[in-house]
């Protein structure tokens, strides 16, 4: 009982941190133009193939709704963190859903058809409602962007949603799922702080410090902070290679000759007369 209460408190604390982070980051675009940070951040989102297919070249207006309740038709209800309606200079309309995570994972997962005929995975429920709303209100394009603190894409989270949507609705909507990391924000902000108006740069600089204080950065190398550790007392050296061949011990041996014998006989021709050299001795007179 006590352990369950502790888990609930930790979960509530994690959700509070996620809500605070989401409101701090996306809330600033209620007060500054979306071209100053929002556009650049959305452009970092990538699909499962790790390529950015979100074609947002310019943003005219961006209307942000925080924690809206979506329940399209008979779909199970969903409460994403942010729903952004975007209009562009070329008169295109985009509907972008933001589901953000910081310390926790998804709140619900896929189930079998026996348990539910409708998607139950958190991302699947949100996508099911998103695409219905986008088609009903005739948006040009729609996208679900999963924002987490991961350093690499949590592909399994997205793939689970795609698989359940495919099984239960016949449409996986894989081309509408995107992911990006909170950790990319410091880079985005640092690139635009020097190019925007002073008041906007001040807001982004404060948010930049908050993001870094939370440790939401990619690895940036190691710095000594000005300390001089002196010359190292060791080094790598190439030692001389030495080969040691053991002595080869062989037993005593001698060369021996063998008598060579010649046999002039041949049996290849049947009519050939057999012959041989014979010793001739001269006879002495009187014998």
TORKOL-4160 file (C-alpha; in steps of 0.2 Angstrom, whole numbers, padded with zeros to 4 digits, m for minus):
287
<pt num="1" X="0000" Y="0000" Z="0000"/>
<pt num="2" X="0014" Y="0012" Z="0005"/>
<pt num="3" X="0024" Y="0007" Z="m0010"/>
<pt num="4" X="0009" Y="0011" Z="m0022"/>
<pt num="5" X="0007" Y="0028" Z="m0014"/>
<pt num="6" X="0025" Y="0032" Z="m0017"/>
<pt num="7" X="0024" Y="0027" Z="m0035"/>
<pt num="8" X="0009" Y="0038" Z="m0037"/>
<pt num="9" X="0018" Y="0053" Z="m0030"/>
<pt num="10" X="0033" Y="0050" Z="m0041"/>
<pt num="11" X="0022" Y="0048" Z="m0056"/>
<pt num="12" X="0012" Y="0064" Z="m0051"/>
<pt num="13" X="0029" Y="0073" Z="m0049"/>
<pt num="14" X="0035" Y="0067" Z="m0066"/>
<pt num="15" X="0019" Y="0073" Z="m0074"/>
<pt num="16" X="0020" Y="0090" Z="m0066"/>
<pt num="17" X="0038" Y="0092" Z="m0072"/>
<pt num="18" X="0032" Y="0088" Z="m0090"/>
<pt num="19" X="0018" Y="0100" Z="m0089"/>
<pt num="20" X="0030" Y="0114" Z="m0082"/>
<pt num="21" X="0043" Y="0110" Z="m0096"/>
<pt num="22" X="0029" Y="0110" Z="m0109"/>
<pt num="23" X="0021" Y="0126" Z="m0103"/>
<pt num="24" X="0038" Y="0135" Z="m0102"/>
<pt num="25" X="0044" Y="0131" Z="m0119"/>
<pt num="26" X="0028" Y="0132" Z="m0129"/>
<pt num="27" X="0020" Y="0145" Z="m0119"/>
<pt num="28" X="0033" Y="0158" Z="m0125"/>
<pt num="29" X="0026" Y="0157" Z="m0143"/>
<pt num="30" X="0010" Y="0165" Z="m0137"/>
<pt num="31" X="0021" Y="0181" Z="m0134"/>
<pt num="32" X="0034" Y="0180" Z="m0148"/>
<pt num="33" X="0032" Y="0177" Z="m0166"/>
<pt num="34" X="0032" Y="0158" Z="m0171"/>
<pt num="35" X="0046" Y="0162" Z="m0183"/>
<pt num="36" X="0057" Y="0165" Z="m0168"/>
<pt num="37" X="0060" Y="0147" Z="m0162"/>
<pt num="38" X="0044" Y="0137" Z="m0165"/>
<pt num="39" X="0047" Y="0135" Z="m0184"/>
<pt num="40" X="0065" Y="0130" Z="m0181"/>
<pt num="41" X="0061" Y="0118" Z="m0168"/>
<pt num="42" X="0047" Y="0109" Z="m0178"/>
<pt num="43" X="0058" Y="0108" Z="m0192"/>
<pt num="44" X="0070" Y="0096" Z="m0182"/>
<pt num="45" X="0056" Y="0083" Z="m0181"/>
<pt num="46" X="0060" Y="0067" Z="m0190"/>
<pt num="47" X="0050" Y="0052" Z="m0195"/>
<pt num="48" X="0055" Y="0034" Z="m0192"/>
<pt num="49" X="0067" Y="0034" Z="m0206"/>
<pt num="50" X="0076" Y="0048" Z="m0197"/>
<pt num="51" X="0072" Y="0061" Z="m0211"/>
<pt num="52" X="0063" Y="0077" Z="m0208"/>
<pt num="53" X="0048" Y="0077" Z="m0220"/>
<pt num="54" X="0038" Y="0091" Z="m0212"/>
<pt num="55" X="0037" Y="0105" Z="m0225"/>
<pt num="56" X="0035" Y="0121" Z="m0215"/>
<pt num="57" X="0044" Y="0134" Z="m0225"/>
<pt num="58" X="0036" Y="0149" Z="m0217"/>
<pt num="59" X="0023" Y="0152" Z="m0203"/>
<pt num="60" X="0010" Y="0166" Z="m0204"/>
<pt num="61" X="0001" Y="0162" Z="m0188"/>
<pt num="62" X="0001" Y="0149" Z="m0175"/>
<pt num="63" X="m0013" Y="0146" Z="m0163"/>
<pt num="64" X="m0008" Y="0135" Z="m0148"/>
<pt num="65" X="m0020" Y="0126" Z="m0137"/>
<pt num="66" X="m0014" Y="0118" Z="m0121"/>
<pt num="67" X="m0020" Y="0101" Z="m0115"/>
<pt num="68" X="m0036" Y="0100" Z="m0126"/>
<pt num="69" X="m0048" Y="0086" Z="m0125"/>
<pt num="70" X="m0050" Y="0076" Z="m0141"/>
<pt num="71" X="m0064" Y="0064" Z="m0144"/>
<pt num="72" X="m0068" Y="0062" Z="m0162"/>
<pt num="73" X="m0083" Y="0051" Z="m0166"/>
<pt num="74" X="m0082" Y="0034" Z="m0157"/>
<pt num="75" X="m0063" Y="0036" Z="m0154"/>
<pt num="76" X="m0057" Y="0034" Z="m0136"/>
<pt num="77" X="m0053" Y="0051" Z="m0129"/>
<pt num="78" X="m0036" Y="0059" Z="m0129"/>
<pt num="79" X="m0028" Y="0074" Z="m0120"/>
<pt num="80" X="m0012" Y="0079" Z="m0129"/>
<pt num="81" X="0000" Y="0092" Z="m0122"/>
<pt num="82" X="m0002" Y="0105" Z="m0136"/>
<pt num="83" X="m0012" Y="0107" Z="m0152"/>
<pt num="84" X="m0006" Y="0119" Z="m0164"/>
<pt num="85" X="m0016" Y="0126" Z="m0179"/>
<pt num="86" X="m0003" Y="0134" Z="m0191"/>
<pt num="87" X="m0007" Y="0144" Z="m0207"/>
<pt num="88" X="0007" Y="0148" Z="m0219"/>
<pt num="89" X="0011" Y="0162" Z="m0231"/>
<pt num="90" X="0006" Y="0151" Z="m0246"/>
<pt num="91" X="m0012" Y="0148" Z="m0238"/>
<pt num="92" X="m0008" Y="0131" Z="m0231"/>
<pt num="93" X="m0016" Y="0124" Z="m0215"/>
<pt num="94" X="m0006" Y="0112" Z="m0203"/>
<pt num="95" X="m0013" Y="0104" Z="m0188"/>
<pt num="96" X="0002" Y="0099" Z="m0176"/>
<pt num="97" X="m0001" Y="0088" Z="m0161"/>
<pt num="98" X="0013" Y="0089" Z="m0147"/>
<pt num="99" X="0015" Y="0074" Z="m0135"/>
<pt num="100" X="0029" Y="0078" Z="m0123"/>
<pt num="101" X="0038" Y="0067" Z="m0111"/>
<pt num="102" X="0052" Y="0071" Z="m0099"/>
<pt num="103" X="0055" Y="0058" Z="m0086"/>
<pt num="104" X="0040" Y="0046" Z="m0089"/>
<pt num="105" X="0035" Y="0035" Z="m0104"/>
<pt num="106" X="0018" Y="0033" Z="m0112"/>
<pt num="107" X="0003" Y="0033" Z="m0101"/>
<pt num="108" X="m0006" Y="0018" Z="m0110"/>
<pt num="109" X="m0001" Y="0004" Z="m0122"/>
<pt num="110" X="m0008" Y="m0007" Z="m0136"/>
<pt num="111" X="m0021" Y="m0020" Z="m0132"/>
<pt num="112" X="m0029" Y="m0034" Z="m0142"/>
<pt num="113" X="m0045" Y="m0033" Z="m0151"/>
<pt num="114" X="m0053" Y="m0044" Z="m0138"/>
<pt num="115" X="m0050" Y="m0030" Z="m0125"/>
<pt num="116" X="m0054" Y="m0016" Z="m0136"/>
<pt num="117" X="m0059" Y="m0013" Z="m0154"/>
<pt num="118" X="m0052" Y="0005" Z="m0154"/>
<pt num="119" X="m0034" Y="0010" Z="m0151"/>
<pt num="120" X="m0029" Y="0011" Z="m0133"/>
<pt num="121" X="m0010" Y="0016" Z="m0135"/>
<pt num="122" X="m0008" Y="0034" Z="m0130"/>
<pt num="123" X="0000" Y="0039" Z="m0146"/>
<pt num="124" X="m0012" Y="0028" Z="m0156"/>
<pt num="125" X="m0027" Y="0036" Z="m0148"/>
<pt num="126" X="m0020" Y="0054" Z="m0151"/>
<pt num="127" X="m0016" Y="0050" Z="m0169"/>
<pt num="128" X="m0033" Y="0042" Z="m0172"/>
<pt num="129" X="m0042" Y="0058" Z="m0165"/>
<pt num="130" X="m0030" Y="0070" Z="m0174"/>
<pt num="131" X="m0032" Y="0063" Z="m0192"/>
<pt num="132" X="m0051" Y="0063" Z="m0190"/>
<pt num="133" X="m0051" Y="0081" Z="m0184"/>
<pt num="134" X="m0039" Y="0086" Z="m0198"/>
<pt num="135" X="m0049" Y="0078" Z="m0211"/>
<pt num="136" X="m0066" Y="0084" Z="m0204"/>
<pt num="137" X="m0059" Y="0102" Z="m0203"/>
<pt num="138" X="m0050" Y="0100" Z="m0220"/>
<pt num="139" X="m0032" Y="0104" Z="m0214"/>
<pt num="140" X="m0019" Y="0103" Z="m0228"/>
<pt num="141" X="m0007" Y="0092" Z="m0217"/>
<pt num="142" X="m0007" Y="0085" Z="m0200"/>
<pt num="143" X="0007" Y="0078" Z="m0189"/>
<pt num="144" X="0010" Y="0071" Z="m0172"/>
<pt num="145" X="0027" Y="0076" Z="m0164"/>
<pt num="146" X="0033" Y="0065" Z="m0150"/>
<pt num="147" X="0045" Y="0076" Z="m0140"/>
<pt num="148" X="0055" Y="0067" Z="m0127"/>
<pt num="149" X="0072" Y="0068" Z="m0117"/>
<pt num="150" X="0080" Y="0054" Z="m0127"/>
<pt num="151" X="0096" Y="0056" Z="m0136"/>
<pt num="152" X="0090" Y="0044" Z="m0150"/>
<pt num="153" X="0073" Y="0041" Z="m0157"/>
<pt num="154" X="0062" Y="0029" Z="m0146"/>
<pt num="155" X="0056" Y="0020" Z="m0162"/>
<pt num="156" X="0048" Y="0006" Z="m0152"/>
<pt num="157" X="0035" Y="0019" Z="m0144"/>
<pt num="158" X="0030" Y="0025" Z="m0161"/>
<pt num="159" X="0030" Y="0008" Z="m0170"/>
<pt num="160" X="0018" Y="0001" Z="m0156"/>
<pt num="161" X="0006" Y="0015" Z="m0161"/>
<pt num="162" X="0007" Y="0012" Z="m0179"/>
<pt num="163" X="0005" Y="m0007" Z="m0177"/>
<pt num="164" X="m0011" Y="m0005" Z="m0167"/>
<pt num="165" X="m0018" Y="0008" Z="m0178"/>
<pt num="166" X="m0015" Y="m0003" Z="m0193"/>
<pt num="167" X="m0023" Y="m0018" Z="m0184"/>
<pt num="168" X="m0038" Y="m0009" Z="m0178"/>
<pt num="169" X="m0042" Y="0005" Z="m0191"/>
<pt num="170" X="m0033" Y="m0002" Z="m0206"/>
<pt num="171" X="m0022" Y="0014" Z="m0207"/>
<pt num="172" X="m0006" Y="0015" Z="m0198"/>
<pt num="173" X="m0003" Y="0034" Z="m0202"/>
<pt num="174" X="0016" Y="0031" Z="m0201"/>
<pt num="175" X="0020" Y="0046" Z="m0212"/>
<pt num="176" X="0012" Y="0057" Z="m0200"/>
<pt num="177" X="0022" Y="0052" Z="m0184"/>
<pt num="178" X="0037" Y="0062" Z="m0180"/>
<pt num="179" X="0050" Y="0063" Z="m0166"/>
<pt num="180" X="0062" Y="0076" Z="m0159"/>
<pt num="181" X="0071" Y="0079" Z="m0143"/>
<pt num="182" X="0071" Y="0093" Z="m0130"/>
<pt num="183" X="0090" Y="0092" Z="m0130"/>
<pt num="184" X="0090" Y="0100" Z="m0147"/>
<pt num="185" X="0082" Y="0116" Z="m0140"/>
<pt num="186" X="0099" Y="0124" Z="m0134"/>
<pt num="187" X="0106" Y="0123" Z="m0152"/>
<pt num="188" X="0090" Y="0130" Z="m0159"/>
<pt num="189" X="0090" Y="0145" Z="m0147"/>
<pt num="190" X="0109" Y="0148" Z="m0149"/>
<pt num="191" X="0107" Y="0149" Z="m0168"/>
<pt num="192" X="0093" Y="0162" Z="m0168"/>
<pt num="193" X="0097" Y="0173" Z="m0152"/>
<pt num="194" X="0109" Y="0184" Z="m0161"/>
<pt num="195" X="0097" Y="0187" Z="m0176"/>
<pt num="196" X="0081" Y="0192" Z="m0168"/>
<pt num="197" X="0075" Y="0207" Z="m0158"/>
<pt num="198" X="0082" Y="0211" Z="m0141"/>
<pt num="199" X="0066" Y="0207" Z="m0131"/>
<pt num="200" X="0064" Y="0191" Z="m0140"/>
<pt num="201" X="0082" Y="0186" Z="m0138"/>
<pt num="202" X="0081" Y="0190" Z="m0119"/>
<pt num="203" X="0066" Y="0178" Z="m0117"/>
<pt num="204" X="0075" Y="0164" Z="m0127"/>
<pt num="205" X="0091" Y="0167" Z="m0117"/>
<pt num="206" X="0082" Y="0164" Z="m0101"/>
<pt num="207" X="0073" Y="0148" Z="m0107"/>
<pt num="208" X="0090" Y="0142" Z="m0114"/>
<pt num="209" X="0097" Y="0143" Z="m0096"/>
<pt num="210" X="0082" Y="0133" Z="m0089"/>
<pt num="211" X="0084" Y="0120" Z="m0102"/>
<pt num="212" X="0103" Y="0118" Z="m0099"/>
<pt num="213" X="0100" Y="0118" Z="m0080"/>
<pt num="214" X="0088" Y="0103" Z="m0082"/>
<pt num="215" X="0103" Y="0094" Z="m0091"/>
<pt num="216" X="0093" Y="0093" Z="m0108"/>
<pt num="217" X="0108" Y="0095" Z="m0119"/>
<pt num="218" X="0118" Y="0083" Z="m0130"/>
<pt num="219" X="0136" Y="0078" Z="m0125"/>
<pt num="220" X="0146" Y="0094" Z="m0128"/>
<pt num="221" X="0164" Y="0087" Z="m0124"/>
<pt num="222" X="0174" Y="0090" Z="m0108"/>
<pt num="223" X="0181" Y="0106" Z="m0102"/>
<pt num="224" X="0194" Y="0110" Z="m0088"/>
<pt num="225" X="0186" Y="0126" Z="m0084"/>
<pt num="226" X="0202" Y="0135" Z="m0085"/>
<pt num="227" X="0212" Y="0123" Z="m0074"/>
<pt num="228" X="0230" Y="0118" Z="m0080"/>
<pt num="229" X="0234" Y="0100" Z="m0075"/>
<pt num="230" X="0252" Y="0102" Z="m0081"/>
<pt num="231" X="0261" Y="0090" Z="m0092"/>
<pt num="232" X="0256" Y="0072" Z="m0090"/>
<pt num="233" X="0269" Y="0060" Z="m0082"/>
<pt num="234" X="0266" Y="0046" Z="m0094"/>
<pt num="235" X="0266" Y="0043" Z="m0112"/>
<pt num="236" X="0264" Y="0029" Z="m0125"/>
<pt num="237" X="0280" Y="0021" Z="m0131"/>
<pt num="238" X="0283" Y="0009" Z="m0145"/>
<pt num="239" X="0294" Y="m0005" Z="m0138"/>
<pt num="240" X="0307" Y="m0014" Z="m0149"/>
<pt num="241" X="0301" Y="m0031" Z="m0155"/>
<pt num="242" X="0313" Y="m0046" Z="m0151"/>
<pt num="243" X="0312" Y="m0063" Z="m0159"/>
<pt num="244" X="0319" Y="m0078" Z="m0150"/>
<pt num="245" X="0322" Y="m0094" Z="m0160"/>
<pt num="246" X="0325" Y="m0110" Z="m0150"/>
<pt num="247" X="0340" Y="m0121" Z="m0156"/>
<pt num="248" X="0335" Y="m0135" Z="m0168"/>
<pt num="249" X="0342" Y="m0152" Z="m0162"/>
<pt num="250" X="0344" Y="m0165" Z="m0175"/>
<pt num="251" X="0349" Y="m0183" Z="m0174"/>
<pt num="252" X="0365" Y="m0190" Z="m0182"/>
<pt num="253" X="0364" Y="m0195" Z="m0200"/>
<pt num="254" X="0375" Y="m0201" Z="m0214"/>
<pt num="255" X="0373" Y="m0203" Z="m0233"/>
<pt num="256" X="0375" Y="m0220" Z="m0240"/>
<pt num="257" X="0378" Y="m0225" Z="m0258"/>
<pt num="258" X="0369" Y="m0240" Z="m0266"/>
<pt num="259" X="0375" Y="m0251" Z="m0281"/>
<pt num="260" X="0368" Y="m0246" Z="m0297"/>
<pt num="261" X="0363" Y="m0261" Z="m0308"/>
<pt num="262" X="0359" Y="m0261" Z="m0326"/>
<pt num="263" X="0348" Y="m0274" Z="m0334"/>
<pt num="264" X="0349" Y="m0273" Z="m0353"/>
<pt num="265" X="0336" Y="m0286" Z="m0356"/>
<pt num="266" X="0319" Y="m0281" Z="m0363"/>
<pt num="267" X="0304" Y="m0291" Z="m0367"/>
<pt num="268" X="0295" Y="m0278" Z="m0377"/>
<pt num="269" X="0299" Y="m0287" Z="m0394"/>
<pt num="270" X="0295" Y="m0305" Z="m0395"/>
<pt num="271" X="0307" Y="m0309" Z="m0409"/>
<pt num="272" X="0322" Y="m0300" Z="m0401"/>
<pt num="273" X="0337" Y="m0310" Z="m0397"/>
<pt num="274" X="0342" Y="m0310" Z="m0379"/>
<pt num="275" X="0361" Y="m0305" Z="m0378"/>
<pt num="276" X="0374" Y="m0299" Z="m0366"/>
<pt num="277" X="0392" Y="m0294" Z="m0365"/>
<pt num="278" X="0403" Y="m0309" Z="m0361"/>
<pt num="279" X="0421" Y="m0309" Z="m0355"/>
<pt num="280" X="0434" Y="m0315" Z="m0369"/>
<pt num="281" X="0450" Y="m0323" Z="m0364"/>
<pt num="282" X="0465" Y="m0326" Z="m0375"/>
<pt num="283" X="0471" Y="m0344" Z="m0375"/>
<pt num="284" X="0490" Y="m0346" Z="m0373"/>
<pt num="285" X="0500" Y="m0358" Z="m0384"/>
<pt num="286" X="0505" Y="m0375" Z="m0377"/>
<pt num="287" X="0490" Y="m0376" Z="m0366"/>
